[in-house]
């Protein structure tokens, strides 16, 4: 994943953002040293933004699609109230095991429920009354449109969906591969969807904020 803004600017932003708690800093360092594709990690700036969004929206129930090693789930869980709940979905047992080991070490881990398996099946299996205040989507990009349609009925009115990697290292400007085109299709679809309003931000690899009307 290429940097959308100059690295020096990204580093400056990070240096002027409240630092992460030690457990999150450890998880970021460990992931970069031990796990393939560490660029998939949410990281400090994006994790902090997600936590801010949880607090600012007053979210109590959060759904995450794509756990990876658990950074974003931990960041958001820390921003939830004591009785808040975060469900995170992943299809990779190794990543899920790493994430759960860090959840178990966090005072906020009790708010997190990790469900292993295809996320679309997990969402479909939830009771009909299960709705969320905030959803973070950061999973397989070619399924983004399918996730979007599965998520929207589960989102409260005025609820917030945050979609990651919507700039795809700039490839959205000249899409060639299947994944590039899938992201472009999702971005265009959301922009035209009368059920929502959206805001795209050039944070890391692009974040799309979608508010359900």
Secondary structure as the mmCIF struct_conf table of DSSP 4:
data_model
#
loop_
_struct_conf.conf_type_id
_struct_conf.id
_struct_conf.beg_label_comp_id
_struct_conf.beg_label_asym_id
_struct_conf.beg_label_seq_id
_struct_conf.end_label_comp_id
_struct_conf.end_label_asym_id
_struct_conf.end_label_seq_id
BEND BEND1 UNK A 4 UNK A 5
HELX_RH_AL_P HELX_RH_AL_P1 UNK A 7 UNK A 15
TURN_TY1_P TURN_TY1_P1 UNK A 16 UNK A 16
BEND BEND2 UNK A 17 UNK A 17
HELX_LH_PP_P HELX_LH_PP_P1 UNK A 18 UNK A 21
HELX_RH_AL_P HELX_RH_AL_P2 UNK A 22 UNK A 34
BEND BEND3 UNK A 35 UNK A 35
TURN_TY1_P TURN_TY1_P2 UNK A 36 UNK A 37
HELX_RH_3T_P HELX_RH_3T_P1 UNK A 38 UNK A 40
BEND BEND4 UNK A 41 UNK A 41
HELX_RH_AL_P HELX_RH_AL_P3 UNK A 43 UNK A 57
TURN_TY1_P TURN_TY1_P3 UNK A 58 UNK A 58
BEND BEND5 UNK A 60 UNK A 60
STRN STRN1 UNK A 61 UNK A 65
TURN_TY1_P TURN_TY1_P4 UNK A 68 UNK A 69
BEND BEND6 UNK A 70 UNK A 70
HELX_RH_AL_P HELX_RH_AL_P4 UNK A 71 UNK A 79
BEND BEND7 UNK A 80 UNK A 80
TURN_TY1_P TURN_TY1_P5 UNK A 82 UNK A 83
STRN STRN2 UNK A 85 UNK A 90
BEND BEND8 UNK A 91 UNK A 91
HELX_RH_AL_P HELX_RH_AL_P5 UNK A 93 UNK A 103
TURN_TY1_P TURN_TY1_P6 UNK A 104 UNK A 105
BEND BEND9 UNK A 106 UNK A 106
TURN_TY1_P TURN_TY1_P7 UNK A 107 UNK A 108
HELX_RH_3T_P HELX_RH_3T_P2 UNK A 109 UNK A 111
STRN STRN3 UNK A 112 UNK A 116
BEND BEND10 UNK A 117 UNK A 117
HELX_RH_AL_P HELX_RH_AL_P6 UNK A 119 UNK A 125
BEND BEND11 UNK A 126 UNK A 126
TURN_TY1_P TURN_TY1_P8 UNK A 128 UNK A 129
STRN STRN4 UNK A 132 UNK A 137
BEND BEND12 UNK A 139 UNK A 139
HELX_RH_3T_P HELX_RH_3T_P3 UNK A 141 UNK A 143
HELX_RH_AL_P HELX_RH_AL_P7 UNK A 144 UNK A 152
TURN_TY1_P TURN_TY1_P9 UNK A 153 UNK A 154
STRN STRN5 UNK A 155 UNK A 164
BEND BEND13 UNK A 166 UNK A 167
HELX_RH_3T_P HELX_RH_3T_P4 UNK A 168 UNK A 174
BEND BEND14 UNK A 177 UNK A 177
HELX_RH_AL_P HELX_RH_AL_P8 UNK A 178 UNK A 192
TURN_TY1_P TURN_TY1_P10 UNK A 194 UNK A 195
STRN STRN6 UNK A 196 UNK A 201
BEND BEND15 UNK A 203 UNK A 203
TURN_TY1_P TURN_TY1_P11 UNK A 204 UNK A 205
STRN STRN7 UNK A 207 UNK A 212
#
